[in-house]
Amino acid sequence: MKGDNIIFLEVIEWFDDTGKELLHRIPEKGSGEIKYGAQLIVRDSQAGVFFYKGKAIEAFGPGRHTLKTANIPLLTKIATIPWGMTSPLRAEVYFINMKTFTNLKWGTRDPVAFKDSELGLIRLRAFGVFNIRVVQPVLFINRLVGTQGIYTTQDVEEYLSKVIVSRFNDYMGENLDSILNLPSRYDEISDGLAERLKKDFTHFGIGLTHLYIQSITPPPEVQKAIDDRARMEVFSDMNKLMQMKAAMAMEKASESEGGAGGGMGMGMGFMMPAMFSRYFTPDDQSKGPSPQQEQVKCMECGRMIPPDSRFCPLCGHQQVVFDQCPKCNKNLPPNARFCPRCGTPVNRAPEPKVCAKCGKENLPESVFCNNCGEKL
């Protein structure tokens, strides 16, 4: 019913055509002229909250409700007495969508620091989905929505994603020692993270029904180091297996004297000690030094690695980037003032950053301590 620029609301109901609205207010702007005795229709997946002068007066569940003093006793005092309980009320009704909203996205916009017990300080990215539903309509309106006329999943998704990422950082640091153990712990991390987030969500009247982790990935250079390490372990085991089979075959041949004569068996017996010592010599000793390429020691495991490695291919530890002599282009020892090969004076790079927590030195451009993970 319409008057002069005034809309009198007699039947109040709402349909969510988008499937993404958590809340819809009628009217969307300002207060409406709700006729005394108007019909309020609330569906099974909804809840209705009646507001008057900015305060929640009554909450309604599914069904058809008549806005009279029988349903809202407080209307006896609110209604204008001179009009004999027939004048419209300036009020508004909030409809809250109580269904479960699925497939909301969360993820790290920037990589987060994680101190790995085996790989050192690394940067991780994580992504997943979560489901929510409103469990306390009045609390949801007062603490999160405010006076907005429409509130959608897009409005709440970005904020809740930041909350999840923040709690994810804390949970990973407290409960995971190395990302090498991740594949078998996704469900455990999801459940633990969801339990920690319940208090954050219920503060706004929202329930977190499900949370899933789709992926947790290190940067490409760390992933390459992990893959290289896995390949080296596979090839090492295969070499040992082949060496063992060869040794067993020779032992069998040395014991067999029939047909080949005692000389062959005796000769194989003399060869066995030398061959066994060769097969069971550690790989790094049997190969010997490589004169073609200068190598340096890994600061973590002590193995020899190429000087231009950013990460050790054996243990994944991040390596110091060496300065080079401007004349002969050879790598310089740390803190060297002159090149040990040609004697050229060296202009030193910026001073390393010292961690205030553990006292260890870090690269000048470091943001987090490579030893303890503290922010520099």
Secondary structure, DSSP 4 states (H G I P E B T S, - for coil): -B-SS-BEEEEE----SSS-EEEEEESSSS-EEEEEEEEEEE-TTEEEEEEETTEEEEEE-SEEEE-STTT-TTHHHHS-GGGTT-S-EEEEEEEEE-SPEEEEEEE-SS-EEEEETTTEEEEEEEEEEEEEEES-HHHHIIIIITT-SEEEHHHHHHHHHHHHHHHHHHHHHHH-S-GGGGGG-HHHHHHHHHHHHHHHHHTTTEEEEEEEEEEEE--HHHHHHHHHHHHHHHHHHHHHHHHHHHHHHHHHHHH--TTTHHHHHHHHHHHHHHHHHHHTS-HHHHH---TTS--EE-TTT--EE-TT-SB-TTT-PBPP---B-TTT-PBPPTT-SB-TTT--B--PPPPPEEPTTT--EE-TT-SB-TTT--B-
